């Protein structure tokens, strides 16, 4: 659960940090990384993306190690939660994309239409 929450939170921060900073909210993963490491915004974004990537790899490894004790349906559900978070926040968040019909259709297809 820690890894799923980490991936979801960081994916959200990458999608919303500019909008939140414009509204006066300065506590995001990107701004915190910038302050801690004294780097540019682009370097901080790349570092947060790297943390997301390594967390997804660690999650997959943990799920692989649990094959003998965790049923397949649970393992697939767990990894799909992290993948869905990354997908949902790829182009922004639900508030800033509320009027994006193309994205809404894509998201509905992703969630409700079976792969053929």
SEVEX-105103 format. One record per residue: x negated, y, z of N, C-alpha, C, CB in turn; residue in three letters. Coordinates in steps of 0.2 Angstrom, whole numbers, padded with zeros to 4 digits, always signed. Glycine has a CB too. Example, Ala and Ser with C-alpha at 12.3 -4.5 7.8 and 13.67 -1.06 7.14 Angstrom:
BEGIN
-0066-0028+0039-0062-0022+0039-0066-0016+0039-0057-0022+0045ALA;-0064-0011+0035-0068-0005+0036-0064+0000+0039-0070-0003+0029SER;
//
This chain:
BEGIN
-0004-0006+0000+0000+0000+0000-0004+0006+0000+0005+0000+0006UNK;-0010+0006+0003-0014+0012+0004-0017+0014-0004-0021+0010+0008UNK;-0019+0009-0007-0021+0010-0014-0015+0013-0019-0024+0004-0017UNK;-0009+0010-0018-0004+0013-0022-0002+0020-0020+0003+0008-0021UNK;-0002+0021-0014-0001+0028-0011-0006+0033-0014+0000+0028-0004UNK;-0013+0031-0013-0018+0035-0016-0017+0036-0023-0025+0031-0014UNK;-0016+0031-0027-0015+0033-0034-0009+0037-0036-0014+0026-0038UNK;-0004+0036-0033+0002+0040-0034+0001+0047-0032+0008+0037-0030UNK;-0002+0048-0026-0003+0055-0023-0008+0059-0028-0006+0055-0016UNK;-0013+0056-0030-0018+0059-0034-0016+0061-0041-0025+0055-0034UNK;-0012+0056-0043-0009+0057-0050-0004+0063-0050-0005+0051-0053UNK;+0000+0064-0044+0004+0069-0043+0000+0076-0043+0008+0068-0037UNK;-0005+0076-0039-0009+0082-0038-0012+0084-0045-0015+0080-0033UNK;-0015+0079-0049-0017+0081-0055-0012+0085-0060-0020+0075-0059UNK;-0006+0082-0059-0001+0085-0063+0002+0092-0061+0005+0080-0064UNK;+0001+0093-0054+0005+0099-0051+0000+0104-0048+0010+0097-0046UNK;-0006+0103-0048-0010+0108-0044-0010+0115-0047-0017+0105-0044UNK;-0010+0116-0054-0010+0122-0056-0004+0126-0055-0011+0122-0064UNK;+0002+0122-0055+0009+0125-0054+0009+0127-0046+0014+0120-0056UNK;+0006+0123-0042+0007+0124-0035+0002+0130-0033+0005+0118-0031UNK;-0004+0130-0036-0009+0136-0035-0005+0142-0037-0015+0135-0038UNK;-0002+0142-0042+0002+0149-0044+0007+0151-0039+0005+0148-0051UNK;+0010+0146-0035+0015+0147-0030+0012+0148-0023+0020+0142-0030UNK;+0005+0149-0023+0002+0150-0017+0000+0144-0013+0006+0154-0013UNK;+0001+0138-0015-0001+0132-0012-0008+0130-0014+0005+0126-0013UNK;-0012+0130-0009-0019+0128-0011-0022+0121-0009-0024+0134-0008UNK;-0018+0118-0006-0020+0111-0003-0018+0106-0008-0017+0109+0004UNK;-0023+0105-0013-0022+0099-0018-0029+0095-0018-0020+0102-0025UNK;-0028+0090-0021-0035+0086-0021-0040+0089-0025-0033+0079-0024UNK;-0038+0093-0031-0043+0096-0035-0046+0102-0031-0039+0099-0041UNK;-0042+0106-0028-0045+0112-0024-0049+0109-0018-0039+0116-0022UNK;-0047+0104-0015-0051+0102-0009-0057+0099-0012-0047+0096-0006UNK;-0057+0095-0017-0064+0092-0020-0068+0098-0022-0062+0088-0026UNK;-0065+0103-0025-0070+0109-0027-0073+0112-0021-0065+0114-0031UNK;-0069+0113-0016-0072+0116-0010-0077+0112-0006-0066+0118-0005UNK;-0076+0106-0006-0081+0101-0003-0087+0100-0007-0077+0094-0002UNK;-0087+0100-0013-0093+0099-0017-0095+0105-0021-0091+0093-0022UNK;-0092+0111-0021-0094+0117-0024-0095+0116-0032-0101+0119-0021UNK;-0090+0113-0035-0090+0112-0042-0085+0115-0046-0090+0104-0043UNK;-0085+0115-0052-0080+0118-0056-0073+0114-0056-0082+0119-0064UNK;-0068+0117-0058-0062+0114-0059-0062+0108-0063-0056+0119-0061UNK;-0065+0108-0069-0066+0103-0074-0069+0097-0070-0069+0105-0080UNK;-0075+0098-0067-0078+0093-0063-0074+0090-0058-0085+0096-0060UNK;-0070+0094-0054-0066+0091-0049-0060+0087-0052-0063+0097-0045UNK;-0057+0089-0058-0052+0085-0061-0055+0078-0063-0049+0089-0067UNK;-0061+0078-0066-0064+0072-0068-0066+0068-0063-0071+0074-0072UNK;-0068+0070-0057-0069+0066-0051-0063+0063-0048-0072+0071-0046UNK;-0057+0067-0048-0051+0064-0046-0048+0059-0050-0046+0070-0045UNK;-0049+0060-0057-0047+0055-0062-0052+0048-0061-0048+0057-0069UNK;-0058+0049-0059-0062+0044-0057-0060+0040-0051-0069+0046-0057UNK;-0058+0044-0046-0055+0040-0040-0049+0036-0042-0054+0046-0035UNK;-0045+0039-0046-0039+0036-0048-0040+0029-0051-0034+0040-0052UNK;-0045+0030-0056-0047+0024-0060-0050+0018-0055-0052+0026-0065UNK;-0055+0020-0051-0058+0015-0047-0053+0012-0042-0064+0019-0043UNK;-0048+0016-0040-0043+0014-0035-0038+0009-0039-0038+0020-0032UNK;-0037+0010-0045-0033+0005-0049-0037-0001-0050-0031+0008-0056UNK;-0043-0001-0051-0047-0007-0052-0048-0010-0045-0054-0005-0054UNK;-0048-0007-0040-0048-0010-0033-0042-0014-0032-0050-0005-0028UNK;-0036-0010-0034-0030-0013-0033-0029-0020-0037-0024-0008-0035UNK;-0031-0020-0043-0031-0026-0047-0035-0031-0044-0033-0024-0054UNK;-0041-0029-0042-0045-0034-0038-0042-0037-0032-0052-0031-0037UNK;-0039-0033-0028-0036-0036-0022-0030-0040-0024-0033-0030-0018UNK;-0026-0039-0029-0021-0043-0031-0023-0049-0034-0016-0039-0036UNK;-0029-0049-0038-0032-0055-0041-0034-0060-0035-0038-0054-0045UNK;-0037-0057-0030-0039-0061-0024-0033-0064-0020-0043-0057-0019UNK;-0027-0061-0021-0022-0064-0017-0017-0069-0021-0017-0058-0015UNK;-0020-0071-0027-0016-0076-0031-0013-0082-0027-0020-0078-0037UNK;-0017-0084-0022-0015-0090-0019-0009-0089-0014-0021-0094-0015UNK;-0009-0083-0011-0004-0082-0006+0002-0077-0007-0008-0079+0000UNK;+0001-0073-0013+0006-0068-0015+0010-0071-0021+0003-0061-0015UNK;+0016-0071-0021+0020-0073-0027+0019-0068-0033+0027-0074-0026UNK;+0019-0071-0039+0018-0067-0045+0022-0061-0046+0018-0072-0051UNK;+0029-0062-0044+0033-0057-0045+0032-0051-0040+0040-0059-0043UNK;+0029-0052-0034+0027-0047-0030+0020-0043-0032+0026-0049-0023UNK;+0016-0047-0035+0009-0044-0037+0011-0040-0043+0004-0050-0039UNK;+0015-0042-0048+0017-0038-0054+0021-0032-0052+0021-0042-0059UNK;+0025-0032-0047+0029-0026-0044+0024-0021-0041+0034-0028-0039UNK;+0019-0024-0038+0014-0019-0034+0010-0015-0039+0010-0023-0030UNK;+0007-0019-0044+0003-0016-0049+0007-0011-0054-0001-0021-0054UNK;+0014-0013-0055+0018-0009-0059+0020-0002-0056+0024-0012-0061UNK;+0020-0002-0049+0021+0004-0046+0016+0009-0047+0022+0003-0038UNK;+0010+0007-0046+0004+0011-0048+0004+0014-0055-0003+0008-0046UNK;+0005+0009-0060+0005+0011-0067+0010+0016-0068+0006+0004-0071UNK;+0016+0015-0065+0022+0019-0067+0020+0026-0064+0028+0017-0063UNK;+0017+0027-0058+0015+0033-0056+0010+0037-0060+0012+0033-0049UNK;+0006+0033-0063+0001+0036-0068+0005+0038-0074-0005+0031-0069UNK;+0009+0034-0076+0013+0036-0082+0017+0042-0081+0017+0030-0085UNK;+0021+0042-0076+0026+0048-0074+0022+0054-0074+0030+0046-0068UNK;+0017+0054-0071+0013+0061-0070+0008+0062-0076+0009+0061-0063UNK;+0008+0059-0081+0003+0060-0086+0004+0066-0090+0004+0054-0092UNK;+0010+0068-0091+0012+0075-0094+0014+0080-0089+0017+0074-0099UNK;+0015+0079-0083+0017+0084-0078+0021+0081-0073+0021+0090-0082UNK;+0025+0085-0070+0030+0082-0065+0037+0083-0067+0028+0085-0058UNK;+0041+0080-0063+0048+0080-0065+0051+0087-0065+0052+0075-0061UNK;+0049+0091-0061+0051+0098-0061+0049+0102-0067+0049+0102-0054UNK;+0043+0102-0069+0041+0106-0074+0043+0103-0081+0033+0107-0074UNK;+0045+0097-0081+0047+0094-0087+0054+0092-0087+0043+0087-0088UNK;+0058+0096-0083+0065+0094-0083+0069+0095-0090+0069+0099-0078UNK;+0067+0100-0094+0070+0101-0100+0067+0098-0106+0070+0109-0101UNK;+0062+0094-0105+0058+0090-0110+0062+0084-0112+0051+0089-0108UNK;+0066+0084-0117+0070+0079-0119+0066+0073-0122+0075+0081-0125UNK;+0061+0074-0126+0057+0069-0128+0054+0065-0123+0051+0072-0133UNK;+0051+0068-0117+0048+0065-0112+0054+0061-0108+0045+0070-0107UNK;+0059+0064-0107+0065+0060-0104+0067+0054-0107+0071+0065-0103UNK;+0067+0054-0114+0069+0048-0118+0063+0043-0117+0070+0050-0125UNK;+0057+0045-0117+0051+0041-0116+0051+0037-0110+0045+0044-0118UNK;+0053+0041-0104+0053+0038-0098+0059+0033-0097+0054+0044-0093UNK;+0064+0035-0100+0070+0030-0099+0068+0024-0103+0076+0033-0102UNK;+0065+0024-0109+0063+0018-0112+0058+0014-0108+0060+0020-0119UNK;+0053+0018-0105+0048+0014-0101+0051+0010-0095+0043+0019-0099UNK;+0056+0014-0092+0059+0010-0086+0065+0005-0087+0062+0016-0082UNK;+0069+0006-0093+0075+0002-0094+0075-0002-0100+0080+0007-0094UNK;+0070-0001-0105+0071-0005-0111+0065-0011-0110+0070-0001-0117UNK;+0067-0017-0111+0062-0022-0111+0058-0022-0117+0066-0029-0111UNK;+0052-0024-0116+0047-0025-0121+0049-0030-0126+0039-0026-0119UNK;+0049-0029-0133+0051-0034-0138+0045-0036-0142+0056-0031-0142UNK;
//
